[in-house]
């Protein structure tokens, strides 16, 4: 194989290892909210990456506006800058709004758009472990129609699993 192929394989392995490390470290050292002590936020890498992408997008937008570029090069650069700016803004927005609280009797999830979803363990209608690629998710439905989906590798879902196992043992 050529040097270029090995380079791309190395980049792929490095990205995979970084994602695995972020998942492991976010479970080991959860990012606690300062105002709501029991709330767990997204890993701190999310806003860092968001701000970096946002700033690169802003730089591309400003560079494409300069008069030194030829007119054919400015439009693709401006479009790419706008897309990067919006993607970075969305990552920062998600970090600012999203959190999960896992208590002994309920789980509370606030989505990126500030909708609060609460499921009491007594109200769980059904649950399933599902896979998306290599990731496993715990998806829980309540009798009231509320659905919460969590990654067990990222968040400590042991209180939920313990409540579900005791409920199954009781025959409910």
Secondary structure as GFF3:
##gff-version 3
##sequence-region A 1 172
A	DSSP	alpha_helix	3	28	.	.	.	ID=ss1
A	DSSP	beta_strand	31	32	.	.	.	ID=ss2
A	DSSP	beta_strand	40	41	.	.	.	ID=ss3
A	DSSP	alpha_helix	45	65	.	.	.	ID=ss4
A	DSSP	alpha_helix	71	97	.	.	.	ID=ss5
A	DSSP	beta_strand	99	102	.	.	.	ID=ss6
A	DSSP	beta_strand	106	110	.	.	.	ID=ss7
A	DSSP	beta_strand	116	120	.	.	.	ID=ss8
A	DSSP	three_ten_helix	121	123	.	.	.	ID=ss9
A	DSSP	beta_strand	124	132	.	.	.	ID=ss10
A	DSSP	beta_strand	135	142	.	.	.	ID=ss11
A	DSSP	beta_strand	147	151	.	.	.	ID=ss12
A	DSSP	alpha_helix	158	170	.	.	.	ID=ss13
###
